[in-house]
């Protein structure tokens, strides 16, 4: 009996050990080790092909931060950053409306959340047809008699980034909507009942109950939007390939590494983006902690 207990105890320890060591090993092998190697490459002029590379120190970082060719692509992220506020506003509006009694509420919830379930590649091809000459958008404008407003939606530098950012809004509004809806529905119903007794309107409920109750969630979504705007990739890459001034920082990094064979420089760009995202995350955590 004593031997059986020891065997069970040893088996339990072995299971705990394996369930701990294996995931940690995979994490170290596929996440932290590549990160360390990327930092090492960022200090060299390695082209990704030859076995040896020359140590250049922080020269790659200076190039990224001072050469407009590389750093100016952050301007493209501004379009996605501004679009973040539109998608948050739309998501918050629909989440508020559908948190009250509305006909076919479940149907509208599904309609709003459905785009987020689609693959980014599929969305890219859908909107390629939507924006192309004689496509869906041009057809709708012609039907409404707005032929003068038809543009090269993905070819005109003055509007192509706006078109791409609008695509991102369509894709991610459902995600924000779901988060807001859950936060709003978590508010104690007695608060709404008390507001009804006091004669509060729906707008009063929104201003004085909903917004104060979910302000942390709103702030969190803004932070996530900032991170997302910096790392935008799939939609602009599929739809334009980064041409005509639509290249984001991530697209520019990939082009630098695999098209121009400047792996060391691209590694420095990746490290800079990582530092920015980590800094934004730390700010978000500190801000939420101060509000508690």
Secondary structure, DSSP 4 states (H G I P E B T S, - for coil): -HHHHHHHHHHHHHHHHHHHHHHHHHHIIIIIHHHHHHHHHTTB---SSSS---B-TTHHHHHHHH-HHHHTTHHHHHHHHHHHHHHHHHHHHHHHHHHS--TTHHHHHHHHHHHHHS-HHHHHHHHHHHHSTTSHHHHHHHHTT-GGG---TTT-TTTHHHHHHHHHHHHHHHHHHHHHHHHHHTS-HHHHHHHHHTT--HHHHIIIIIHHHTHHHHHHHHHHHHHHHHT--HHHHHHTTTTTTT--HHHHHHHHHHTS--HHHHHHHHHHHHHHHHHHHHHHHHHHHHH-
